[in-house]
């Protein structure tokens, strides 16, 4: 694996990246660093900039990247601030929010991916929270990416959950500020949800869960480009993202060109829930690659 350094201000790489795999050390505008894992098949004409789920390190999507490479799709696996190769960890003294992720980290990663493979048509996609922030990036930075792929992502509004789950979720949201204030961060590993997360990230996530909106991070209508390609993939047994939540997120894109698929066990060969597909990513990669090739042709 080639290891190179890229700056978000446009300065050149120390060495040209390999056309196989590369790890680029990204430095965001505020000095926080993390690795961007690139997989660049020789014949690739299109790429997917991938955002992980909440608390999940980029290395856990290596199987997806390999499966996409087999279909001629390049990938750039973004690392969330505070996880994996990131230079910081959430603590009482070290905090951040969606703003840093959307304004500093993702733009730096996108710049590095485009510089490493300037001939590719890049789309953005993500899993769970990654899908939500991919959608916001797609709206906020329309010149940086072409298509949007949402995988098991949805607006986490409490009203999307049925029966007793809705008031239970509201109770969790009410307790969240108390938990983060006591610990100085969100101890997700101990609580079984997410990882070690910054207070600000969980505050922003909770705001969208309470209101069903992303106004606090500047979402906007995409009606100026209604034909930009969007793909939404849900899973039939996903208890974390109901179908209505997925459809709500896709509606925010304003795209009239959205394609939606809900995959079941027959499609995936594993339980069609929020995470099981990661153990056998080939079927999802096939769906994504077919759509990405089509989206690239319309670029």
N, C-alpha and C positions, 0 to 999 in steps of 0.2 A: 504494500500500500504506500502510495506517495503521500508525503505530508508537506503541505505548503501553507503559506500565510497570505491572507487577503485582507485588505483594508476597505472599509465601507466608503472611503472618499475617492475611490477610483485609482489609487496607486497600484502599480503592477505587481504581479506575483513574483516571488523570489525565483521560482522554477515553474515551467509549464506543467499543468496537471496531467496525470496519466489518463489514457483513454480507457482504463479498466476501472480501478477504484482509487479514490483519493480521499484524504482527510484534510480539510482546510480549517485552520484555526481562525475563527472569526472574532474580531474585536468590535463590539458595539460602540455607539457614539459616547456612551458613558463609561467605557473602559472594561465592561464585563466581557469575558471571553468564553467560547465554547467551540467544540468541533462541529463541522458540517461534513457528514459522510456522503460522498458522491459515488454513484455507480454509473459509469458511462460506457455502454456498449458501443463498439465501433460503428455499427450501422444505425445508431439511434438518430431519429429526426425530431423526436419530441421527448419532453421530460416532465416529471411530476415532482414538485417541491412539496415535501410531506411533513405535516405537523402531527406529533404524537398526541395521545390521550393524556389527560391530567395525571401527573405523577409517573408517567412511563418514559424511560430513557430511550433515546433513538436507537440504541443497539437492538432493542427488542423487535424492530421492524426490518432487521437484516434479511429475514426470510422473504418478506414481501418484496424487498428490493431485488433479491436474486430471481424471484419468480417474474417480476416485471422485466428484468434484463433479458430473460429468456424469450420475451416477446418483443425485444428491441426497444424497450422504454428505459430511458435514463431516470435516475432518482437522485434527489438531494434530501437527506434526512436531517431535519432541523433538530437541534437539541434545546429543550426548554431551559430557560434560566433557572438555576437551582438544582438541576438534575444531571446525572451522568457526567459528561466531560465539562460541565459548566464550572467556572472559576469561583462561584459563590454558592452559598447555601442560605436558605431562609433562617432568620433568627430575629430576636428582638431588635437588634441593631441593624439588620440587613433586610429591608423590605422593598417590595415593588408591586406593581399592579399590571393590569392589561395595557396601560399606557406604554410602559417600558417594552413589553413584548411586541406591541403593534408598531410603535414608533422607532424603536432602536434595534431590537434583535432580529425580527423577521425581515425588515428591509436590508440589514447587513447580510443576512444569509442569502436573500434573493439576488443581491448584487454579486455576491461571490459565485453563486451558481451560474448566473448569466455570463460572468467573466470567464469561468472555467469552460463553458460550453456555449459560446456565443451563437452558434448556428442552430440551436434547438429552439423549438416553440415550447415554452414552459407554461404548464398549468399548475395550479395550487390545489392541494387537497389535504385532508386530515381525518383523524379518527377521534370521535367524541368531542372533548373540548377543542382538540386540534381542528376539527371540522368547523366549529363555531368561529374560531379565530381565522381560519382560512377564508370563511365567508366574509368576515369583516375586512380582511386584507384585500380580497377580491373587489370589494366595494370601494375601499379607500385608495387603492393603488391600481387603477384599471390599466395603466400602461405597462405594468410590471409582469402581469400574468394574463394568459388568454382564457382558459377554462377553469372551472371549479368542480372538484370532486368531493362530495360529502359522504363519509362512511360512518354509520352509526352516530350521527350527530343530529342534534335538535335543540330548539330553544328549551332550556330546562325549567320552564314555567310550571309551577306547582299544580296548576289547573289541568295540565295534560295527564295527570296521574289519576287513576280511577279509584273509587271506593275509599277504604280507610287509608290508602297510601297517601292521599292528598293532605289530610291533616297531620299525618305523621311526618311528612316532608316539611310542612310548615313549622312543626315543632323543632326539627333539626335546624332549619334556617334561623329560628329564633335563638337557638343555643349557640350558634356559630360564633358570634362576637364574643361571648363569654369564654369559649374555648381558646380562641386565638389571643385574647387579652391575657389569659392566665399563662399560656405557654410562650407567648411572644411570636408564635407562628402556628400553622395548622399541622398538628401531629397526625397526618393521615395514615401513616403506616400502623400506628397504634389503634386507630379507630376503624381501620378496614376500608377506607375510602380515600383514593388519591395517595400522594406521598407527602413528603415534608414540604409544605406549600407556604408561600408568603401570605401574610395577612391581607395585603392589598389584592392579590389575585383572588382569594376566597371572598373578599368583600365584593369585588366586581362580579364574580360568579353568582353570589347570593342575590345581588341586585337584579340580575336577569332572571333568576329563579322566582323572585317575588313579583316582579313587574311584567315579565315576559317581553322585555325590551332591552335594547343595547344602547339607549340614548346617551348613557354616561360615558361611552367610548366613541361616540360620533358616528353611529350607523347612518346610512343615507340610502335613498332609493337608487336603483340601478336602471331606471327607465330610459336613460340616455343610450343604453346598449342592450336592448331587450333580446337580441339574437345571440348574445355571448353564451357559449355552451355551458351547461350545468348538469351534473350527474348527482343523484341522490341514491345511496344504497342503505337500506335498513335490513334488520335481521328479525325473522319471525318470532323469536323467543327473547327479544331484547327487553328486559324489564327496566332498563335505565333510560331508554329512548323510545317512547311510544310512537306509533306511526304519525299521530297528530303533531308531535314535537318536531319530527323530521320535516313534515310538510310545512309547518310554521317557519322553520329556518329557510327552506327553499323559497317560500313566498317572499322573504325579505330580499332576495336577490333581484326581484323584478324581472327575471328572465322568462321569456316565452318559449325558450328552447330547452327547458329542463326535462331530463329523463329520470324516471324514478323506478327503482326495483327493490322489492323486499324478498330477500333470499331465505330459503328454508334448508332443512337438513339434506334434502335431496340435491340441492344446488351446491352445498358446501362440503358435504361428507363429514361434517361435525355438527355438534349442537349449534343452532343458529342464534347464539346469544351475543353479548357485547364484546367478549374477548376470545371465545373459543376459535374463531376463524384464524387467529394469529398462529395457531399450531399447524394449520394446513392452509397457507395463504394462496396456493395455486389457483383455486376457482375464483377468488376475488380478483387476483391479478389478471386473470383472463378477461373478466368483465371490465376492469379498469383499462386494460391495454386496448381492447376493442374500441371503447369510447374515446380514449386519448388519441388513437390514430385518426379517428373520424374528426375529433375536435381540431387536431393539427391541420387537417386538410382545409378547414374553414378559416384558418388564421390568415 
